[in-house]
Amino acid sequence: MNVRTQQPETKQVNQISFVKPHIFDVTQHVKLLWMKEVPNETVRLDLFFDAGITRGTESIPAIVHSLLLSGTNEFSSVEIHEQIDALGGFLDTDISFETAVVSIYCLREHLRNISNIVANAIQGLAFRETEVEDVLRSMRQQFAVNQQKVKYVAQQQFRKHLFASDADYSTISAESDYDESKVSAYKKYWKEHYLNGLTRITLVGDLELDEVDALIDLFGKWAIDGKATYGGDFRFQAQRINFPKDDAVQCALRMGRFLFPKAHPDYIDFQVLNTILGDYFGSRLMSNIREDKGYTYGIGSGVMDMNHTGYFVIVTEVGKEVLENTLHEIKFELERLQNELVPEDELDLVKNYMLGQLLKSADGPYAMLDMYNSVDMHDLTLSFYDEAIQKIKDITPQRIQALAKQYLNFEDFLIITAG
């Protein structure tokens, strides 16, 4: 019998029953991770390349990434995509600081054919003049549009100043990057970072072993020669810099600082602190600055993971007239975490939320593989998640206060505003 006047009993997660993927050594430095246990006919194949935006200058990484399927001597870009569409396939590409990814989604019966189409398109990339010009024109137009967005300006300038000690990480796009074709530079980058830059393959699908072997044979020839190296020893100056835009109504704000990589002993505990501060809808920043003050539609904080480090950032857009008030309230919330213990009921709510999110993120083979991949890339194991569950359950208000005092000093932040 259901008693509607009583709150349902809640139970905390104790552990997650993971299914570990099958792991193949493509080469000494490149793995293929395969999650076979899929209850349907769908497949996802991800190719990871050492081709992130920090790997080249003058926006060359982003330009080459956009050109990957732009045509060979035999087939145009339209023809390549029509071939994939005819087989019911879908491609997705992404580029971040340190990695570029090409993903294939399809039914298992078409994986081999679509993989061959993609492999031939990348291997035979012809850098057709018309395609290059179209990509440069599109990226130049998008850059011009982005320059009118205070959100984009703040994002770019935050990156430039946070990573100021390393030119590879701090150089940002300029309009001149798209003014003229640099095909010889594009070809050099493509050969070094794609045809010799594959760092990892992940695969989800109920396939036969010979099909997996065929994928290793097909893409393994692109394997990187050695272990990819990444920056980690970054230094920045805590300061406030404004980039005015007279006609802007809103002002974009980004403020942050470096923290630590995923393997650091404070990582999980800080995630609890971050969630309390700004990483869910009921967070203190949202409750104060959105719900109470009405300064913004949204404000949040997050921890950005990189290969050898990580950084913390607070992001929002507010009216110009309330920017100073917003910064005052952010400082108030940081200092409140330093000076007052988090109430047990608030902490219990955040713990249950985080445990629920962790359980949700492990729902199904696709999510399971992503979770395994995200720790394996940092040389961690699946025990990371069981340890995370225990740390979330065990953390105390005193521990949160100590972390806030160590990492959330307002004076230690780089503050970028645009608008």
Beta strands, then each sheet from edge to edge (+ up, - down):
strand 1: 22-25
strand 2: 31-35
strand 3: 42-49
strand 4: 90-95
strand 5: 100-107
strand 6: 198-204
strand 7: 240-243
strand 8: 250-258
strand 9: 299-305
strand 10: 310-319
strand 11: 414-418
sheet 1: 1+ 2- 6- 3+ 5- 4+
sheet 2: 7+ 11+ 8- 10+ 9-
end
